[in-house]
Amino acid sequence: MKEQERYEVIKGLVDHPYANKARAALQLGCTKRHINRMIFGYRAEGMAFFSYNGPLVKTTF
């Protein structure tokens, strides 16, 4: 449930504007830059940003 953990951490950052992005980055194992990207994606798409459906591969038979 990696997506759920990421969602909860990013939602906490958005809900509390003085939250620590560096601490969130350590918790998720990423950089503060990636935290900012996830915040931007969360604000644009909501929880759907964190769901991964796999690569979009076009198959031909």
C-alpha positions as CSV (number, residue, x, y, z in Angstrom):
1,M,0.0,0.0,0.0
2,K,2.7,2.4,-1.0
3,E,0.2,4.7,-2.7
4,Q,-1.9,4.9,0.4
5,E,1.1,6.0,2.6
6,R,2.1,8.6,0.0
7,Y,-1.4,9.9,-0.2
8,E,-1.7,10.2,3.6
9,V,1.7,12.0,4.0
10,I,1.0,14.5,1.1
11,K,-2.5,15.1,2.3
12,G,-1.1,16.0,5.7
13,L,1.3,18.4,4.2
14,V,-1.4,20.1,2.2
15,D,-3.8,20.3,5.2
16,H,-1.0,21.7,7.5
17,P,0.9,24.4,5.5
18,Y,3.7,24.6,8.1
19,A,4.4,20.9,8.0
20,N,8.0,19.7,7.4
21,K,8.6,18.7,3.8
22,A,12.1,17.4,4.7
23,R,10.7,15.0,7.3
24,A,8.1,13.8,4.8
25,A,10.8,13.2,2.2
26,L,12.7,11.1,4.7
27,Q,9.6,9.1,5.6
28,L,8.8,8.4,2.0
29,G,12.4,7.9,0.9
30,C,12.4,10.7,-1.8
31,T,13.6,14.2,-2.2
32,K,11.9,17.5,-1.3
33,R,11.6,18.2,-5.0
34,H,9.6,15.1,-5.5
35,I,7.5,16.0,-2.5
36,N,6.7,19.3,-4.2
37,R,5.8,17.4,-7.4
38,M,3.4,15.1,-5.5
39,I,1.8,18.1,-3.7
40,F,1.2,19.8,-7.1
41,G,-0.2,16.5,-8.5
42,Y,-2.5,16.0,-5.4
43,R,-3.8,19.5,-5.8
44,A,-4.5,19.0,-9.5
45,E,-6.0,15.5,-9.5
46,G,-6.6,14.5,-5.8
47,M,-6.2,10.9,-4.8
48,A,-6.3,9.7,-8.4
49,F,-2.7,11.1,-8.7
50,F,-1.4,8.3,-6.5
51,S,-3.1,5.4,-8.2
52,Y,-0.9,3.5,-10.6
53,N,-2.5,1.5,-13.4
54,G,0.6,0.4,-15.2
55,P,2.1,1.6,-18.4
56,L,-0.1,2.4,-21.3
57,V,1.0,-0.2,-23.8
58,K,-0.8,-0.6,-27.0
59,T,-1.1,-4.2,-28.0
60,T,-1.7,-5.4,-31.6
61,F,-2.8,-8.9,-32.5
